[in-house]
Amino acid sequence: MKVTDSLANQLLIAMPGMDDPNFSSTVTLICQHNDDGALGIVINRPLNLNLGSLFLQMNLDGSNARASRDAVVLGGPVSADRGFVLHDTGQSYEHSLVVSSDIQLTLSRDIINAMATDKGPTLSLVALGYAGWEPGQLESEMLANSWLTVAATPKIVFETPFAERWTAAAGTLGVDISRLSPDAGHA
């Protein structure tokens, strides 16, 4: 794969005909895509869990003002017991992956500790689990018209309400995804 073929920093928008219940009506930020496969975080599947509850489960005394209102999302079907934090690039943490000049993915606890005391990133999204693809798998799904892609923006990743992310992401392409047929084809 050439670097220019990478889907990193792209949002995968599930097409209406997506049969996999893990990805139906989802938007997934691709954080890494190379010859070894791809890793992404689903950004529009809020769990019945907020940051405050997560802090309690981790035995952290969370005084974060956003703790009771910020939902945690199901980032994907793989390793749903592991936490991942998408965040802006204002600060640095251990085990961070640069997704773009605006977005990083951090896999270490130091960011959660900082967030619990309101010293974390300005923009963040905490996810449990991730989406993963074997080498060539995502490319095959793209050829099968399973996904639309659009460049990621911090606005969609962090600020757009969860229920609106799927339509908003497609809307950046000028597409009303609710009007697309669930049946894919090739001309």
N, C-alpha and C positions, 0 to 999 in steps of 0.2 A: 504494500500500500504506500502511495506517495503521501507526504505530509499534507498536500493540498486536498487529498481525498478524505481527510479526517473529518468526522462529524462532531468533534469536540466543540463545545460552546454553541451547539445547535439544540433547539427544542424539537423533540420528536412528538408529533401530534398524531395520536391514534386515529386512523380512518374509521368511519362509522361501521364498517364491516369487520372490525377487529374481533375475532372469536375468543381470544384468550382473555378470560375474566380478570386476570392480573393487570391488563392494560386497556381494557375497554374504556373509551372516553378519557384517556389520560394524556397528560403532557409530561414528558420526561426530558430533563436536562442531561445531555451527554457530557460527562465530565472528562472522560478519557476514551480515546479510540485510536487503536494502533494495530499492528500485526498480531498482537496477542488477544484481541477482542475489544469489547467496549464495556464501559461502566457508566451507568446513569442513575439519576435520582428522580423518581416520580414526584412532581411538585404540586399535584392537585388532589391528593387523597388524604384529607385530614382524618386522624384517628380520634377516638373519644378520650383524648389525653392532652393535657396542656403542659407547658413548661414547668409550672409550679408542681404538678404531680410528678413529673419526671425528676425534678430536683429532690423531692421527698424520697422517691425510690432510690436515688443515688446518695441519700443521706447528706444532702447539701442544704444549708440554710439559705434559701433563695429569697433575697430581698429585691429581686428584679421587678421593676414596675410592670413589665410586660408578661410576667410569669403566669398570671391567671387567665390572660386573654389569648396568648399565642399558642396555637395548636401545633402539635407534633404530627407529621405526616407519615404515611406508610410509603417509604421510598422505593419499595420494590419487594419482590418475593424472596430474594436471597438474603440470608443472614438478618432476618427481621428482629433479632435480639441485639444487633449492633447499631450504635448511633453514628450518624453522619451529620455534619453541619455545613450547609451552604451559607456563605456570608460574603459581605463586601470586603474590599481589600485594604481597609484602613489600618489593620493591625496584623501582626504575624503570630502564628501558633505552630507548635510542633506538628509534624505530619500533615502539612497542608499541600494541596495540589492546586496549582494555578489553572483555572478553567479559562479565564479571560482577564483582561485588564481590569474588569469590574467585579469578578466573581471568583471565589476560591472554595474548595471543599476541604474541610478539616476532619480528620479521623481520630484526633487525640482528645483526652479528657480535659486538657488545660483550657480549651475554649468553653466547655460547659461550666467549669469552675468560674471562669471570668464572667460568663453570662449570669450565673446565679447571684453574683454580687454587683450586677449592673455595670460591669467593666468590660463587657464583651463588645462584639461588633455592633454597629448602628443598624445594619440590615442583616437578618439571618433567617434561616429556615432549618429546623431540626427534623431529621428523618430517621426512622428506624427501618433498616434494610435498604437494599439497593437493587437495581436491575442490572443484569449482566448478560453479555452475549459472547459466545465462543468466536474464534477467528472465522470470518466470513458469514456468520449467522445474520448479523444486522444488515450487511450488504444484500443478502438473499431476501430478507424481509422488505427492504427498500424496493428491490426489483419486483416483488409481489404486490406492490402498492399497499402495504400495511401502514405506512407512515407518510405524513407530510413533514417537511423540515423547514425551519425558519431560524434565523439567528436569534440567540437568546438575548434578552434584555433584563436588566435588574428590575424594571417595572413589572414585568410579567412574573419573574421568579419570586420577588419579594413583596410586591405591593398589591397586585391584582387579587381580588377575592378568589378563594379556591374554586367556588362554583362557576366563576367566569373565565378561568384560565384556559380551558380547552377552546372556547369560542374566541376569546381574545387573541390567543396565539395564532389560530387560523385566520383571524381577521387581519392580522398584520400582512398576510399574503393577499388580502382582498377576497378571501373565501368565506362564505357563510357555510360553515361545516354542517349545519343542520339540514342543508339542502342537498348535500352530496349523497349519492346512492351508496348503499352498503355493499353493492356488487362491484368488484374491481374488474377491469378489463384492459386489454392492450389494443391500440389502434394499429 
